[in-house]
Amino acid sequence: MTTESPRWFKSSYSDNGGDCVEAAANLAASHGIAPVRDSKNPTGPALGFRADAFSSFIAGVKAGEFDTV
């Protein structure tokens, strides 16, 4: 992927018992990717999303586009 190490972070809303994901936004600007992984398995695989696609997804979440109620 790259020689730059991802700096993983969890959302400040993720205090739900560990069922969350981590993202490494530090690679978005320099490499155009946003890696995402399961926080319960930090040594497991990470998915790499295009930075623009991940930004659109986050905007949709914030706008409530994925609410199930």
mmCIF file as gemmi writes it, N, C-alpha and C atoms, coordinates in Angstrom:
data_model
loop_
_atom_site.group_PDB
_atom_site.id
_atom_site.type_symbol
_atom_site.label_atom_id
_atom_site.label_alt_id
_atom_site.label_comp_id
_atom_site.label_asym_id
_atom_site.label_entity_id
_atom_site.label_seq_id
_atom_site.pdbx_PDB_ins_code
_atom_site.Cartn_x
_atom_site.Cartn_y
_atom_site.Cartn_z
_atom_site.occupancy
_atom_site.B_iso_or_equiv
_atom_site.pdbx_formal_charge
_atom_site.auth_seq_id
_atom_site.auth_asym_id
_atom_site.pdbx_PDB_model_num
ATOM 1 N N . MET Axp A 1 ? 0.836 -1.178 0 1 0 ? 1 A 1
ATOM 2 C CA . MET Axp A 1 ? 0 0 0 1 0 ? 1 A 1
ATOM 3 C C . MET Axp A 1 ? 0.883 1.244 0 1 0 ? 1 A 1
ATOM 4 N N . THR Axp A 2 ? 1.636 1.451 1.068 1 0 ? 2 A 1
ATOM 5 C CA . THR Axp A 2 ? 2.508 2.614 1.187 1 0 ? 2 A 1
ATOM 6 C C . THR Axp A 2 ? 3.506 2.363 2.313 1 0 ? 2 A 1
ATOM 7 N N . THR Axp A 3 ? 4.567 3.143 2.331 1 0 ? 3 A 1
ATOM 8 C CA . THR Axp A 3 ? 5.529 3.007 3.424 1 0 ? 3 A 1
ATOM 9 C C . THR Axp A 3 ? 5.12 3.852 4.628 1 0 ? 3 A 1
ATOM 10 N N . GLU Axp A 4 ? 4.205 4.785 4.433 1 0 ? 4 A 1
ATOM 11 C CA . GLU Axp A 4 ? 3.698 5.602 5.539 1 0 ? 4 A 1
ATOM 12 C C . GLU Axp A 4 ? 2.738 4.759 6.375 1 0 ? 4 A 1
ATOM 13 N N . SER Axp A 5 ? 2.916 4.78 7.678 1 0 ? 5 A 1
ATOM 14 C CA . SER Axp A 5 ? 2.075 3.984 8.565 1 0 ? 5 A 1
ATOM 15 C C . SER Axp A 5 ? 0.734 4.661 8.808 1 0 ? 5 A 1
ATOM 16 N N . PRO Axp A 6 ? -0.341 3.882 8.786 1 0 ? 6 A 1
ATOM 17 C CA . PRO Axp A 6 ? -1.65 4.451 9.121 1 0 ? 6 A 1
ATOM 18 C C . PRO Axp A 6 ? -1.708 4.84 10.596 1 0 ? 6 A 1
ATOM 19 N N . ARG Axp A 7 ? -2.347 5.954 10.886 1 0 ? 7 A 1
ATOM 20 C CA . ARG Axp A 7 ? -2.608 6.369 12.269 1 0 ? 7 A 1
ATOM 21 C C . ARG Axp A 7 ? -4.09 6.118 12.526 1 0 ? 7 A 1
ATOM 22 N N . TRP Axp A 8 ? -4.377 5.031 13.19 1 0 ? 8 A 1
ATOM 23 C CA . TRP Axp A 8 ? -5.751 4.577 13.399 1 0 ? 8 A 1
ATOM 24 C C . TRP Axp A 8 ? -6.447 5.397 14.467 1 0 ? 8 A 1
ATOM 25 N N . PHE Axp A 9 ? -7.749 5.658 14.275 1 0 ? 9 A 1
ATOM 26 C CA . PHE Axp A 9 ? -8.552 6.332 15.295 1 0 ? 9 A 1
ATOM 27 C C . PHE Axp A 9 ? -9.973 5.783 15.256 1 0 ? 9 A 1
ATOM 28 N N . LYS Axp A 10 ? -10.637 5.89 16.38 1 0 ? 10 A 1
ATOM 29 C CA . LYS Axp A 10 ? -12.047 5.525 16.501 1 0 ? 10 A 1
ATOM 30 C C . LYS Axp A 10 ? -12.855 6.791 16.686 1 0 ? 10 A 1
ATOM 31 N N . SER Axp A 11 ? -14.084 6.758 16.272 1 0 ? 11 A 1
ATOM 32 C CA . SER Axp A 11 ? -14.987 7.878 16.468 1 0 ? 11 A 1
ATOM 33 C C . SER Axp A 11 ? -15.169 8.145 17.955 1 0 ? 11 A 1
ATOM 34 N N . SER Axp A 12 ? -15.411 9.383 18.299 1 0 ? 12 A 1
ATOM 35 C CA . SER Axp A 12 ? -15.699 9.72 19.694 1 0 ? 12 A 1
ATOM 36 C C . SER Axp A 12 ? -17.051 9.153 20.124 1 0 ? 12 A 1
ATOM 37 N N . TYR Axp A 13 ? -17.853 8.695 19.178 1 0 ? 13 A 1
ATOM 38 C CA . TYR Axp A 13 ? -19.151 8.091 19.466 1 0 ? 13 A 1
ATOM 39 C C . TYR Axp A 13 ? -19.058 6.578 19.651 1 0 ? 13 A 1
ATOM 40 N N . SER Axp A 14 ? -17.879 6.023 19.649 1 0 ? 14 A 1
ATOM 41 C CA . SER Axp A 14 ? -17.722 4.565 19.623 1 0 ? 14 A 1
ATOM 42 C C . SER Axp A 14 ? -17.629 3.919 21.005 1 0 ? 14 A 1
ATOM 43 N N . ASP Axp A 15 ? -18.156 4.52 22.008 1 0 ? 15 A 1
ATOM 44 C CA . ASP Axp A 15 ? -18.141 3.932 23.345 1 0 ? 15 A 1
ATOM 45 C C . ASP Axp A 15 ? -19.333 2.991 23.516 1 0 ? 15 A 1
ATOM 46 N N . ASN Axp A 16 ? -19.392 1.961 22.659 1 0 ? 16 A 1
ATOM 47 C CA . ASN Axp A 16 ? -20.551 1.066 22.658 1 0 ? 16 A 1
ATOM 48 C C . ASN Axp A 16 ? -20.17 -0.376 22.964 1 0 ? 16 A 1
ATOM 49 N N . GLY Axp A 17 ? -19.096 -0.594 23.65 1 0 ? 17 A 1
ATOM 50 C CA . GLY Axp A 17 ? -18.713 -1.949 23.997 1 0 ? 17 A 1
ATOM 51 C C . GLY Axp A 17 ? -17.76 -2.608 23.03 1 0 ? 17 A 1
ATOM 52 N N . GLY Axp A 18 ? -17.199 -1.865 22.113 1 0 ? 18 A 1
ATOM 53 C CA . GLY Axp A 18 ? -16.171 -2.417 21.246 1 0 ? 18 A 1
ATOM 54 C C . GLY Axp A 18 ? -16.608 -2.796 19.85 1 0 ? 18 A 1
ATOM 55 N N . ASP Axp A 19 ? -17.886 -2.644 19.518 1 0 ? 19 A 1
ATOM 56 C CA . ASP Axp A 19 ? -18.348 -2.972 18.172 1 0 ? 19 A 1
ATOM 57 C C . ASP Axp A 19 ? -18.214 -1.752 17.27 1 0 ? 19 A 1
ATOM 58 N N . CYS Axp A 20 ? -17 -1.48 16.822 1 0 ? 20 A 1
ATOM 59 C CA . CYS Axp A 20 ? -16.791 -0.296 16.01 1 0 ? 20 A 1
ATOM 60 C C . CYS Axp A 20 ? -15.657 -0.536 15.02 1 0 ? 20 A 1
ATOM 61 N N . VAL Axp A 21 ? -15.45 0.431 14.191 1 0 ? 21 A 1
ATOM 62 C CA . VAL Axp A 21 ? -14.368 0.369 13.22 1 0 ? 21 A 1
ATOM 63 C C . VAL Axp A 21 ? -13.381 1.488 13.511 1 0 ? 21 A 1
ATOM 64 N N . GLU Axp A 22 ? -12.192 1.343 12.962 1 0 ? 22 A 1
ATOM 65 C CA . GLU Axp A 22 ? -11.173 2.381 13.045 1 0 ? 22 A 1
ATOM 66 C C . GLU Axp A 22 ? -10.82 2.803 11.624 1 0 ? 22 A 1
ATOM 67 N N . ALA Axp A 23 ? -10.476 4.05 11.464 1 0 ? 23 A 1
ATOM 68 C CA . ALA Axp A 23 ? -10.066 4.569 10.166 1 0 ? 23 A 1
ATOM 69 C C . ALA Axp A 23 ? -8.711 5.244 10.31 1 0 ? 23 A 1
ATOM 70 N N . ALA Axp A 24 ? -8.003 5.358 9.215 1 0 ? 24 A 1
ATOM 71 C CA . ALA Axp A 24 ? -6.702 6.032 9.199 1 0 ? 24 A 1
ATOM 72 C C . ALA Axp A 24 ? -6.745 7.149 8.169 1 0 ? 24 A 1
ATOM 73 N N . ALA Axp A 25 ? -7.254 8.289 8.59 1 0 ? 25 A 1
ATOM 74 C CA . ALA Axp A 25 ? -7.451 9.406 7.675 1 0 ? 25 A 1
ATOM 75 C C . ALA Axp A 25 ? -6.15 10.06 7.221 1 0 ? 25 A 1
ATOM 76 N N . ASN Axp A 26 ? -5.042 9.768 7.883 1 0 ? 26 A 1
ATOM 77 C CA . ASN Axp A 26 ? -3.787 10.426 7.529 1 0 ? 26 A 1
ATOM 78 C C . ASN Axp A 26 ? -3.295 10.041 6.129 1 0 ? 26 A 1
ATOM 79 N N . LEU Axp A 27 ? -3.808 8.976 5.538 1 0 ? 27 A 1
ATOM 80 C CA . LEU Axp A 27 ? -3.369 8.57 4.21 1 0 ? 27 A 1
ATOM 81 C C . LEU Axp A 27 ? -4.25 9.13 3.098 1 0 ? 27 A 1
ATOM 82 N N . ALA Axp A 28 ? -5.349 9.791 3.454 1 0 ? 28 A 1
ATOM 83 C CA . ALA Axp A 28 ? -6.295 10.272 2.448 1 0 ? 28 A 1
ATOM 84 C C . ALA Axp A 28 ? -5.688 11.327 1.532 1 0 ? 28 A 1
ATOM 85 N N . ALA Axp A 29 ? -5.067 12.341 2.095 1 0 ? 29 A 1
ATOM 86 C CA . ALA Axp A 29 ? -4.54 13.419 1.271 1 0 ? 29 A 1
ATOM 87 C C . ALA Axp A 29 ? -3.321 12.998 0.454 1 0 ? 29 A 1
ATOM 88 N N . SER Axp A 30 ? -2.427 12.262 1.081 1 0 ? 30 A 1
ATOM 89 C CA . SER Axp A 30 ? -1.177 11.921 0.394 1 0 ? 30 A 1
ATOM 90 C C . SER Axp A 30 ? -1.298 10.734 -0.55 1 0 ? 30 A 1
ATOM 91 N N . HIS Axp A 31 ? -2.245 9.815 -0.281 1 0 ? 31 A 1
ATOM 92 C CA . HIS Axp A 31 ? -2.331 8.597 -1.091 1 0 ? 31 A 1
ATOM 93 C C . HIS Axp A 31 ? -3.712 8.353 -1.69 1 0 ? 31 A 1
ATOM 94 N N . GLY Axp A 32 ? -4.683 9.167 -1.325 1 0 ? 32 A 1
ATOM 95 C CA . GLY Axp A 32 ? -6.02 9.036 -1.88 1 0 ? 32 A 1
ATOM 96 C C . GLY Axp A 32 ? -6.803 7.838 -1.39 1 0 ? 32 A 1
ATOM 97 N N . ILE Axp A 33 ? -6.402 7.276 -0.253 1 0 ? 33 A 1
ATOM 98 C CA . ILE Axp A 33 ? -7.112 6.126 0.299 1 0 ? 33 A 1
ATOM 99 C C . ILE Axp A 33 ? -7.468 6.376 1.761 1 0 ? 33 A 1
ATOM 100 N N . ALA Axp A 34 ? -8.516 5.682 2.204 1 0 ? 34 A 1
ATOM 101 C CA . ALA Axp A 34 ? -8.925 5.729 3.607 1 0 ? 34 A 1
ATOM 102 C C . ALA Axp A 34 ? -9.049 4.291 4.096 1 0 ? 34 A 1
ATOM 103 N N . PRO Axp A 35 ? -8.008 3.756 4.737 1 0 ? 35 A 1
ATOM 104 C CA . PRO Axp A 35 ? -8.092 2.404 5.269 1 0 ? 35 A 1
ATOM 105 C C . PRO Axp A 35 ? -9.056 2.331 6.451 1 0 ? 35 A 1
ATOM 106 N N . VAL Axp A 36 ? -9.791 1.224 6.538 1 0 ? 36 A 1
ATOM 107 C CA . VAL Axp A 36 ? -10.751 0.989 7.606 1 0 ? 36 A 1
ATOM 108 C C . VAL Axp A 36 ? -10.549 -0.445 8.096 1 0 ? 36 A 1
ATOM 109 N N . ARG Axp A 37 ? -10.615 -0.643 9.42 1 0 ? 37 A 1
ATOM 110 C CA . ARG Axp A 37 ? -10.453 -1.988 9.97 1 0 ? 37 A 1
ATOM 111 C C . ARG Axp A 37 ? -11.387 -2.184 11.162 1 0 ? 37 A 1
ATOM 112 N N . ASP Axp A 38 ? -11.563 -3.432 11.541 1 0 ? 38 A 1
ATOM 113 C CA . ASP Axp A 38 ? -12.368 -3.808 12.701 1 0 ? 38 A 1
ATOM 114 C C . ASP Axp A 38 ? -11.541 -3.547 13.954 1 0 ? 38 A 1
ATOM 115 N N . SER Axp A 39 ? -12.06 -2.762 14.868 1 0 ? 39 A 1
ATOM 116 C CA . SER Axp A 39 ? -11.294 -2.418 16.07 1 0 ? 39 A 1
ATOM 117 C C . SER Axp A 39 ? -11.057 -3.62 16.98 1 0 ? 39 A 1
ATOM 118 N N . LYS Axp A 40 ? -11.882 -4.655 16.864 1 0 ? 40 A 1
ATOM 119 C CA . LYS Axp A 40 ? -11.688 -5.853 17.698 1 0 ? 40 A 1
ATOM 120 C C . LYS Axp A 40 ? -10.567 -6.74 17.157 1 0 ? 40 A 1
ATOM 121 N N . ASN Axp A 41 ? -10.138 -6.499 15.931 1 0 ? 41 A 1
ATOM 122 C CA . ASN Axp A 41 ? -9.098 -7.32 15.304 1 0 ? 41 A 1
ATOM 123 C C . ASN Axp A 41 ? -8.065 -6.409 14.634 1 0 ? 41 A 1
ATOM 124 N N . PRO Axp A 42 ? -7.29 -5.657 15.418 1 0 ? 42 A 1
ATOM 125 C CA . PRO Axp A 42 ? -6.371 -4.673 14.846 1 0 ? 42 A 1
ATOM 126 C C . PRO Axp A 42 ? -5.245 -5.268 14.004 1 0 ? 42 A 1
ATOM 127 N N . THR Axp A 43 ? -4.963 -6.548 14.161 1 0 ? 43 A 1
ATOM 128 C CA . THR Axp A 43 ? -3.928 -7.168 13.326 1 0 ? 43 A 1
ATOM 129 C C . THR Axp A 43 ? -4.521 -7.847 12.098 1 0 ? 43 A 1
ATOM 130 N N . GLY Axp A 44 ? -5.841 -7.79 11.976 1 0 ? 44 A 1
ATOM 131 C CA . GLY Axp A 44 ? -6.515 -8.388 10.831 1 0 ? 44 A 1
ATOM 132 C C . GLY Axp A 44 ? -6.448 -7.492 9.603 1 0 ? 44 A 1
ATOM 133 N N . PRO Axp A 45 ? -7.197 -7.848 8.577 1 0 ? 45 A 1
ATOM 134 C CA . PRO Axp A 45 ? -7.156 -7.091 7.321 1 0 ? 45 A 1
ATOM 135 C C . PRO Axp A 45 ? -7.79 -5.717 7.444 1 0 ? 45 A 1
ATOM 136 N N . ALA Axp A 46 ? -7.374 -4.835 6.576 1 0 ? 46 A 1
ATOM 137 C CA . ALA Axp A 46 ? -7.975 -3.508 6.468 1 0 ? 46 A 1
ATOM 138 C C . ALA Axp A 46 ? -8.506 -3.35 5.052 1 0 ? 46 A 1
ATOM 139 N N . LEU Axp A 47 ? -9.624 -2.667 4.939 1 0 ? 47 A 1
ATOM 140 C CA . LEU Axp A 47 ? -10.183 -2.352 3.633 1 0 ? 47 A 1
ATOM 141 C C . LEU Axp A 47 ? -9.712 -0.954 3.241 1 0 ? 47 A 1
ATOM 142 N N . GLY Axp A 48 ? -9.313 -0.779 2.005 1 0 ? 48 A 1
ATOM 143 C CA . GLY Axp A 48 ? -8.881 0.526 1.525 1 0 ? 48 A 1
ATOM 144 C C . GLY Axp A 48 ? -9.926 1.126 0.608 1 0 ? 48 A 1
ATOM 145 N N . PHE Axp A 49 ? -10.541 2.22 1.034 1 0 ? 49 A 1
ATOM 146 C CA . PHE Axp A 49 ? -11.549 2.903 0.235 1 0 ? 49 A 1
ATOM 147 C C . PHE Axp A 49 ? -10.946 4.149 -0.399 1 0 ? 49 A 1
ATOM 148 N N . ARG Axp A 50 ? -11.427 4.5 -1.582 1 0 ? 50 A 1
ATOM 149 C CA . ARG Axp A 50 ? -11.008 5.779 -2.172 1 0 ? 50 A 1
ATOM 150 C C . ARG Axp A 50 ? -11.426 6.886 -1.217 1 0 ? 50 A 1
ATOM 151 N N . ALA Axp A 51 ? -10.569 7.866 -1.041 1 0 ? 51 A 1
ATOM 152 C CA . ALA Axp A 51 ? -10.832 8.93 -0.07 1 0 ? 51 A 1
ATOM 153 C C . ALA Axp A 51 ? -12.124 9.673 -0.38 1 0 ? 51 A 1
ATOM 154 N N . ASP Axp A 52 ? -12.402 9.944 -1.652 1 0 ? 52 A 1
ATOM 155 C CA . ASP Axp A 52 ? -13.625 10.67 -1.995 1 0 ? 52 A 1
ATOM 156 C C . ASP Axp A 52 ? -14.869 9.829 -1.699 1 0 ? 52 A 1
ATOM 157 N N . ALA Axp A 53 ? -14.801 8.525 -1.925 1 0 ? 53 A 1
ATOM 158 C CA . ALA Axp A 53 ? -15.932 7.649 -1.624 1 0 ? 53 A 1
ATOM 159 C C . ALA Axp A 53 ? -16.168 7.583 -0.12 1 0 ? 53 A 1
ATOM 160 N N . PHE Axp A 54 ? -15.102 7.489 0.656 1 0 ? 54 A 1
ATOM 161 C CA . PHE Axp A 54 ? -15.247 7.432 2.109 1 0 ? 54 A 1
ATOM 162 C C . PHE Axp A 54 ? -15.814 8.745 2.647 1 0 ? 54 A 1
ATOM 163 N N . SER Axp A 55 ? -15.372 9.865 2.1 1 0 ? 55 A 1
ATOM 164 C CA . SER Axp A 55 ? -15.907 11.17 2.515 1 0 ? 55 A 1
ATOM 165 C C . SER Axp A 55 ? -17.399 11.278 2.219 1 0 ? 55 A 1
ATOM 166 N N . SER Axp A 56 ? -17.811 10.772 1.059 1 0 ? 56 A 1
ATOM 167 C CA . SER Axp A 56 ? -19.237 10.777 0.718 1 0 ? 56 A 1
ATOM 168 C C . SER Axp A 56 ? -20.036 9.904 1.667 1 0 ? 56 A 1
ATOM 169 N N . PHE Axp A 57 ? -19.489 8.756 2.027 1 0 ? 57 A 1
ATOM 170 C CA . PHE Axp A 57 ? -20.153 7.867 2.98 1 0 ? 57 A 1
ATOM 171 C C . PHE Axp A 57 ? -20.321 8.562 4.333 1 0 ? 57 A 1
ATOM 172 N N . ILE Axp A 58 ? -19.279 9.182 4.838 1 0 ? 58 A 1
ATOM 173 C CA . ILE Axp A 58 ? -19.344 9.878 6.138 1 0 ? 58 A 1
ATOM 174 C C . ILE Axp A 58 ? -20.37 10.999 6.081 1 0 ? 58 A 1
ATOM 175 N N . ALA Axp A 59 ? -20.406 11.745 4.985 1 0 ? 59 A 1
ATOM 176 C CA . ALA Axp A 59 ? -21.396 12.82 4.842 1 0 ? 59 A 1
ATOM 177 C C . ALA Axp A 59 ? -22.812 12.245 4.87 1 0 ? 59 A 1
ATOM 178 N N . GLY Axp A 60 ? -23.018 11.093 4.229 1 0 ? 60 A 1
ATOM 179 C CA . GLY Axp A 60 ? -24.321 10.449 4.239 1 0 ? 60 A 1
ATOM 180 C C . GLY Axp A 60 ? -24.727 9.99 5.622 1 0 ? 60 A 1
ATOM 181 N N . VAL Axp A 61 ? -23.766 9.453 6.378 1 0 ? 61 A 1
ATOM 182 C CA . VAL Axp A 61 ? -24.051 9.039 7.749 1 0 ? 61 A 1
ATOM 183 C C . VAL Axp A 61 ? -24.471 10.251 8.585 1 0 ? 61 A 1
ATOM 184 N N . LYS Axp A 62 ? -23.723 11.331 8.467 1 0 ? 62 A 1
ATOM 185 C CA . LYS Axp A 62 ? -24.037 12.536 9.238 1 0 ? 62 A 1
ATOM 186 C C . LYS Axp A 62 ? -25.387 13.121 8.852 1 0 ? 62 A 1
ATOM 187 N N . ALA Axp A 63 ? -25.791 12.957 7.578 1 0 ? 63 A 1
ATOM 188 C CA . ALA Axp A 63 ? -27.068 13.486 7.094 1 0 ? 63 A 1
ATOM 189 C C . ALA Axp A 63 ? -28.241 12.557 7.408 1 0 ? 63 A 1
ATOM 190 N N . GLY Axp A 64 ? -27.957 11.39 7.987 1 0 ? 64 A 1
ATOM 191 C CA . GLY Axp A 64 ? -29.004 10.453 8.349 1 0 ? 64 A 1
ATOM 192 C C . GLY Axp A 64 ? -29.519 9.605 7.194 1 0 ? 64 A 1
ATOM 193 N N . GLU Axp A 65 ? -28.761 9.531 6.111 1 0 ? 65 A 1
ATOM 194 C CA . GLU Axp A 65 ? -29.217 8.782 4.933 1 0 ? 65 A 1
ATOM 195 C C . GLU Axp A 65 ? -29.3 7.274 5.173 1 0 ? 65 A 1
ATOM 196 N N . PHE Axp A 66 ? -28.682 6.77 6.208 1 0 ? 66 A 1
ATOM 197 C CA . PHE Axp A 66 ? -28.687 5.334 6.469 1 0 ? 66 A 1
ATOM 198 C C . PHE Axp A 66 ? -29.481 4.955 7.706 1 0 ? 66 A 1
ATOM 199 N N . ASP Axp A 67 ? -30.222 5.906 8.256 1 0 ? 67 A 1
ATOM 200 C CA . ASP Axp A 67 ? -31.052 5.622 9.431 1 0 ? 67 A 1
ATOM 201 C C . ASP Axp A 67 ? -32.1 4.579 9.066 1 0 ? 67 A 1
ATOM 202 N N . THR Axp A 68 ? -32.369 3.686 9.975 1 0 ? 68 A 1
ATOM 203 C CA . THR Axp A 68 ? -33.304 2.602 9.708 1 0 ? 68 A 1
ATOM 204 C C . THR Axp A 68 ? -34.689 2.847 10.303 1 0 ? 68 A 1
ATOM 205 N N . VAL Axp A 69 ? -34.888 3.942 10.978 1 0 ? 69 A 1
ATOM 206 C CA . VAL Axp A 69 ? -36.198 4.215 11.581 1 0 ? 69 A 1
ATOM 207 C C . VAL Axp A 69 ? -37.054 5.056 10.697 1 0 ? 69 A 1
